[in-house]
Amino acid sequence: MRLPFAASTRSSVGLEWELMLADRETGDLVPRAPEILEHLEDKTALERFTVTGELLTNTVEVTSGVGHTVAEAVDDIADAIGALREQTEPRGVEILCAGSHPFAQWFDQQVTDKTRYHTLIERTQWWGRNMMIWGIHVHIGVDDVEKVMPIVNALNVYLPHLQALSASSPFWAGERTGYASNRALVFQQLPTAGLPWQLASWDEFENYLDDMVRTGVMADASEVRWDIRPAPKWGTIEIRACDGMSTLPELAAVAALAQTLVEHFSRLLDEGRELPGIPPWYARENKWRAARYGLDARVIVDRAGTQRPVVEHLRETMEELADIAIELKCAREFASLETILATGGSSARQIAVADAADGDLREVVQHLIREFRGGPTLREHLAALRV
């Protein structure tokens, strides 16, 4: 199977952010996406951003246009949220984001009435209905198709770092799971989801797709649901490992890390140098550790099996990539990764709120609503940083 890889601007950025819709008073998820989207369709038709439906009617996804910088893409997302609020506010609906809703039950949720979603549920049954998960997808442009699979494999080393930074699903269906990112382990139950196969070249990826389509596992490349995957339609590598970020500045910070990593690996390939990598058995263990412990994890960082605290290794990586962040004009967003490292991220904040409220998870939902609504805008956040 020959699969064209679209032309894209090197290290360009596109963002997708899945958002929950909840009742303002109770924090319960509400199936209001279809009516909200109906009113948004005409009003946003000419915008750079999009607002679309997802698997469940309690979810909308906001998507940026192609940004030359992280800030451009994030500005699109902010505009999309502004348009969305014009519809949610008069309906008493709040917007929030995390990898999971703290107490919602799968059997109370409605599936969006689209053939692709009904087909997914028919095939995956109980696991499909349990996909009450919210995430971010970060697209980074790649200028040569032959770089794609080597960079995907190198990003595998940093998948636990990205997962730990974004971990925001410590609760599931009213239970404290003991995991910083329960979403990471739930999502991999879907066919074709989970860690990417370590394929050496684009030809090998095409052969993989040919096998999957020929045997009826998937219809096309869009059904590859790896944590990091090629997106041939857009000419990008798409990082899908992250839980939903709870605030816009945190989304921008993780996008900046993704952009600088891809550019760094692209430069190494231009210089004819070998990219970092780890065996798949280490990648599998790293994913579990990051899901379990979040930013408290120790991860395996090279083929020799060297283990490091993920925060320590992240800080070293940030130092190594700082000049690239400056060149890509995302230095302030990149520097704000330190805020996540210092505070422990969304999962830690949610657990602290639950503890202070004697385990009342409705208070956790209200906390997430306040964070999404009342936290600093990206511009305000960056203005407070000195870089």
N, C-alpha and C positions, 0 to 999 in steps of 0.2 A: 504494500500500500504506500503510494507516494503522498506525502502530506506537506503542502506548502506552508512555509513559516513567513507570516506577513512582515513587511518592512516596518520598522519602528525606529524612533529616535533613541539613540543609546542612552540608557539610564533615565529615560523619561519615567513618570510616575502616574499610576492610576490607582484609585482607592475605592473599595466597596465596604460598606459598614451596615451590618444587619442590626436593626433596632426593634425593641419590643414596644408594644402598645399596651398601656395599663390604665385601669380605672384610677382616677385621681384620688379618690377617697380610700378605696380598699387595697389598691395595689394589685388586684387580680388582673391577669391578662384578659384582653377583650378582642373579639374577632372583628375589628372595625376597619381593617386594611382595605377591603374591596370598596367600601363607600368613600373612604378618604382618597384612594387612588383615582376613583372616578372623577372626583372634583378637581384633582390635580392635573389630570392628563392634558387638558387644553391649555391650562395656565403655564405649564412648564415645557411645552412642546419645543420651544426655540432656545431653551437654556442649555448651557454646557453640561449641567448635571442631569441625572435621572432619579426618579423615585419609583420603585417597582415593588411588586408583591413577591412573596417567597412561599415556601412549602406550606406554612401555616398562616391562617388569616389574622393572627395576632402580631404579624411581623411585616415590616417594610424594609427595603434595602435602598440606601442612598449611595449613588455612584458618581464619582467625579468624571470630568473630561480628562484628556491627556494633559498632564502638567510637565513643564520643563523642570520645575522644582517641586519639592514637597509642599511649599507654601501655596503654589498655584492649585494643586490638587485639593489641599485642605480648604482653601477658600471656596472651591466648588461645593465641598461637603457642607460647609457652614451655610452657604446659600440654600442648599437643598433642605437643610434642617429648618431654616427660616420659612421656606415655602410650606414645609410640612406642618409647622406650628400654626400657620394660618388656618389649617383645617382641624388640627387636634384641639386647640384651645377652646373653641366654642362647643366642642363635643365632650368636654370634661375628660379628655384622654391625655395621659402623660407619656413621654418618651423616655426610655432608659436603655441601658445596655450593660450586659455582662455575658459571660459564657453560658450561664444558665439562669433561669428564674428561681429564686430561693425555695418557693413552695408550690408552684403550679404542678398540676397532674396532667399527664399526657392524654388521658381519656376525656378531659374537659375541653380539648382543643379541636378546632375545625381545620381540615385540610383545604387548601385553595383549590377551586374547581378548574383545574387544568389537567389535560391528558397526561403530561409528563409526570406530574405529582401523583396522580392516581396510579399510574403504571409503577412508579417507585414503591408506593405503599403496597400495592398488590404483590409485588415481588418480595419485599423485605419484611412485610407483616409487622410483628410486634416491635422489632428493632426500628423499623421505619417510623412507626407511630411514636416512638420514644425520642425522635430527633428534635427535642425541644432545646435546640442549641443555637447560639448566636456567635458570630465570628466576624473577623475582618479579613479581607483579601487585599494584598498589596501586589500590584503589577509593576514590574520594572522592565523597561525596554532593553532588548539585546540586539546588537548590530550584526551578528553573524550566527546563522543557525548551527554551525559546528561548535559554537561555544555553549549552547544551551544545556546539553546533558552534563558536560564537565562542571558547569556552574551549579546545576541542580545538585550534583553529588557533593560539591564543596559546601554548599549551603546546609547539607545534612549535618555537618559538624556543628552548625550554629542553630539548628532547629530547636534544641532544648533551651537555648538562650532566649530565642524569640517567644517560645511557649511559656517560659518562666516569667518574662517581663509582662506578658499579657494575661497571666493566669487570673481568672475571675469567676470560677465556678466551683466554689467550695461546698455549696449546698445543692441538693437535688431532691425534688419532690418532698420538701419539708425535712430532709435529713441532712445532718452534717456528715459529709462523706469521708473526711480525713484527707482528701485530695485538694490541692490548690486548683487543679484544672480537671474536674471530672469530665467536662466536655471532650477533652482530648481522647479519653478512653472510650467514651460512648460513640463518638463519630467514626472511629476506626472499625466499628462493627458493620458498616455498610460495605457492600461489594465494591471493589476498586478503590476504597478509601484507605487511609493510613499512610505509612512511610512510603516514599517512592522507591521503586525498584532501581537498583544501581546499574544503569545502562550506560555504556561507554560512549555512544555516538547517536546521532539522529537516525541513522539507518537502523540501529537496534531498537529505538523507540518506535519507528515505523513498523518494524517486524512484530514488536509487542502488540501494537494496535491491530495489526492484521490478524494475529492469533485471537485477540479478544473479540473482534467483530465477527470473524469467521465462526467462532464457537458460540456466538449469541450472548456473550457476557456483557457487551455494551454495543450501542448503536454507532457511536462515533467518539472522537477525542474529547468532546465536552463531558463525557461520563467518566473520564479519569478524574478521580476525586482525591488524589494524593495530597499530602500535607504541603508539598512543594511540587508544582507541575509546570510543564510547558503549556503556554496558551497560544497555539499557533495562529488562531484567528486574529490575535492582536499583536503578535510578534514580541511577546513578553514571557518572562518567568513569573508565575503567580505563587505567592507565598500564602498558604491557607491554614497554617498550623495554629494561628493565634486565636485565643478566646476573644470575644467582643471586648473592645476597650471601653472603659466606663466614662472617659472624658476625651474631648477633642485634642488637648495637648498631648495626652498619652498616645493617641492614634498617630499624631504627627511624629512623635519621638520614635516609635517603632517603624514607621515608614522611612524615616531618615536612616535608621540602622540598616534596613533592607536595601535601600538605594546605595548606600556606601559599600556594603558588602558585595553587591553584584558588580559595581564599578571596580572595586579592588580586584576581584577575581578576573574580570575582563582584562584589566591591565596586565595581570600576571600571565594570562594566555597570550596577549600581544607580545610579551617579552619572551615567550617560549618556555615559561617556567611551569613547574608542576603545581597543581592546586592541592590544598589540604584535603584529607579524606579520612574516613574511619570505616571499618568493616560493618556490615549490616547488623551483626549481633551487638556491637557497641551502640549503634544508632537506636536499636530497639530498646536497649537498657536505658539510654539517655532520655528517650521519650517518656518512659515510665517514671524515671526519677524526677523529671521536670513536672510531670503531671502530679506526682505525689507531693513533692516538697516545694515546688515553685522556686522562688529566689533563695531558698535555703538548700537547694540541691547541690550535690557534688556530681560533676559530669566528666565523662571520658573525652579528652580533647584531641587525641591523635591515635595513629595506628599502633603505637607502642603501648597504649592503654594508660597513659598518664591521666590522673584524676585531679580535678581542681574544683574549688567552690565556684559555682557559676557566676556569682557576683564578681569575684576576683578576676576570673577570666574575661568577663565582659568589660571590666574597667581597662584591662590591658588591651583588649581589642579596640575599645574606644580611643585609646591613646594612639594606637597604630593607624587608625582610620581618620584621625582628626583633620589632617590636611586635605584628604579627599572630601570630607564634609564641607570644608571651606570652599573648595573648588566647585562643588555642586550646589553651593548657596543654601545649605541646610544646616549650617553649623549650630545655630541656636536651637533648632528642633533636636538635633543630635545631642547637644549638651544637656537637654532636659531629660535624657535617659537617666541621668544621675538622680533626678527627683524620684523616679520610680524605684531605683535601687535603694535610696535613702528611706523611703516610706514603706517598702515591702509590697507595693502594688495593690490592686483592687481586692484580691482574695484576702489579704491581710486586713484591709480596712473593713471589709464585710464581716469578717470573724470578730473584729474588735467591737463593731456595732452590735452584733448578736450577743456577745458576752455582756456588754453594758445593758442590754435590754432583757436579760435573763432568758435568752434564746428566742425572743419574739422575732420571727423572720419577716413579719410585716414591717417592722422597723427597718430591716435591712433593705427592703424594697423602697421604702420612703427615702432612705439614705441614697440609694442609687438614683432615684428621681431627682433628689436635690443636687447630687453631683453633676448629673447631666445638664440640669437646668441652670444651676447657680454657680458652677465652677467657672474659672476664668475662660474667656475666649482665647483662641490661640494668640491673637495679637496682644492681649493683655498679659498672657503668660510670658510670651517672648520679651515683651517690654521690661519685665521684671528681672530678666536674666542679663548678665554681663558677660558677653563673649567677644 
